[in-house]
Amino acid sequence: MNIKKLNIANQKPKVYEKGDSVMWTDKHVSKQLLGFHLNPEIDAASRTPDSINNTIEFILKCCNKSQMNILDLGCGPGIYSEKLTAKGHNVIGVDFSENSISYAKAQAIKKSLKIDYVCKDYLELDYESQFDLVILIYTDFGVLLPSERKILLENVFKSLKPNGTFIFDVLNDRNIKQKFIEQKTWSFENNGFWKPKPYLELTNGFNYSKEKVFLKQHTIIDETERIMNYRFWTHYFSTNDIVEILTANKFVNTKHFENILPATDIWNGENVTFYKTERNE
Ligand SMILES: C[S@@+](CC[C@H](N)C(=O)[O-])C[C@H]1O[C@@H](n2cnc3c(N)ncnc32)[C@H](O)[C@@H]1O
């Protein structure tokens, strides 16, 4: 075992240094993730049914329009896309997980729902002035690095019709820093979340207070001694931070909404703030 390499992989990286592996599109991991999305007991990948229903109700109340053209970014297996379609809206769902998109497509056929699902990276969108509403749900806005966030906002702005609405949720900065704990853990699995064969997992949490971002890093070593590094950067924001970011990207009429979700864990309740903002022209 190359201990030197392992030691480097296990260190606190420079802020925003990317890992070498992507969880959502990995064949084995994306199968585990689909199971999480669809499990109503687990608040991972997708939220639990109470939170999802509150979110749908909030979105529809916020927009109060019939037959909207909606773009669901990072739609996963289509839980929100289906509910919005059932309410009479025209939905396009975009996700880069082939596994989630194939499942979503099969479900739409099974349930006779007309939903257009596209397997694509949402940083490479090419829609123009087409949507009344774009949504990005489950704190995915905060997962993007600042350079990616800028690309996403440009893409969303371009895809919206003039005065169209963008709704997303983020972790707010009120209490979250104390809840993100810097700690090191390890586990050994024979067939687990990351691989269908034996592996060692080293998990680290790192806080970067200046940038208001927390890193959860998973270092996976399998029997071939290959080392894989998965890094999840999660930002937390004040309302001023978000207004500043949106204003710099030409969005207007930004409003924030608190306590939309039941208080179940750190990804719900008072920790999550929803934002509604509009394309200005
Ligand atoms: C936390 S899940 C949320 C899924 C869904 N919005 C929900 O709440 O049920 C994030 C989703 O975004 C997708 N995703 C992440 N980055 C993406 C990207 N750059 N382009 C497209 N999809 C992406 C993942 O594959 C995953 O399905």
The ligand as an SDF file (V2000), in Angstrom:
LIG
                    3D

 27 29  0  0  0  0  0  0  0  0999 V2000
  -29.4480   16.0370   -4.1580 C   0  0  0  0  0  0  0  0  0  0  0  0
  -30.0430   15.3580   -5.6710 S   0  0  0  0  0  0  0  0  0  0  0  0
  -31.5940   16.1960   -5.8210 C   0  0  0  0  0  0  0  0  0  0  0  0
  -32.5400   15.5440   -6.8060 C   0  0  0  0  0  0  0  0  0  0  0  0
  -33.9030   16.1960   -6.9230 C   0  0  0  0  0  0  0  0  0  0  0  0
  -33.8160   17.6210   -7.1710 N   0  0  0  0  0  0  0  0  0  0  0  0
  -34.6950   15.9210   -5.6670 C   0  0  0  0  0  0  0  0  0  0  0  0
  -34.6490   16.7680   -4.7550 O   0  0  0  0  0  0  0  0  0  0  0  0
  -35.3550   14.8800   -5.6110 O   0  0  0  0  0  0  0  0  0  0  0  0
  -29.0300   16.2010   -6.8920 C   0  0  0  0  0  0  0  0  0  0  0  0
  -29.3160   15.7700   -8.3060 C   0  0  0  0  0  0  0  0  0  0  0  0
  -28.6300   16.6570   -9.1800 O   0  0  0  0  0  0  0  0  0  0  0  0
  -27.9650   15.9040  -10.1830 C   0  0  0  0  0  0  0  0  0  0  0  0
  -26.8130   16.7220  -10.6100 N   0  0  0  0  0  0  0  0  0  0  0  0
  -25.7620   17.1270   -9.8570 C   0  0  0  0  0  0  0  0  0  0  0  0
  -24.9430   17.8970  -10.5920 N   0  0  0  0  0  0  0  0  0  0  0  0
  -25.4920   17.9760  -11.8250 C   0  0  0  0  0  0  0  0  0  0  0  0
  -25.0980   18.6120  -13.0420 C   0  0  0  0  0  0  0  0  0  0  0  0
  -23.9740   19.3460  -13.1130 N   0  0  0  0  0  0  0  0  0  0  0  0
  -25.8980   18.4880  -14.1260 N   0  0  0  0  0  0  0  0  0  0  0  0
  -27.0320   17.7460  -14.0690 C   0  0  0  0  0  0  0  0  0  0  0  0
  -27.4550   17.1070  -12.9510 N   0  0  0  0  0  0  0  0  0  0  0  0
  -26.6930   17.2170  -11.8430 C   0  0  0  0  0  0  0  0  0  0  0  0
  -27.6200   14.5850   -9.5360 C   0  0  0  0  0  0  0  0  0  0  0  0
  -27.4320   13.5580  -10.4850 O   0  0  0  0  0  0  0  0  0  0  0  0
  -28.8350   14.3650   -8.6340 C   0  0  0  0  0  0  0  0  0  0  0  0
  -29.8500   13.6780   -9.3080 O   0  0  0  0  0  0  0  0  0  0  0  0
  1  2  1  0
  2  3  1  0
  2 10  1  0
  3  4  1  0
  4  5  1  0
  5  6  1  0
  5  7  1  0
  7  8  2  0
  7  9  1  0
 10 11  1  0
 11 12  1  0
 11 26  1  0
 12 13  1  0
 13 14  1  0
 13 24  1  0
 14 15  1  0
 14 23  1  0
 15 16  2  0
 16 17  1  0
 17 18  1  0
 17 23  2  0
 18 19  1  0
 18 20  2  0
 20 21  1  0
 21 22  2  0
 22 23  1  0
 24 25  1  0
 24 26  1  0
 26 27  1  0
M  CHG  2   2   1   9  -1
M  END
$$$$
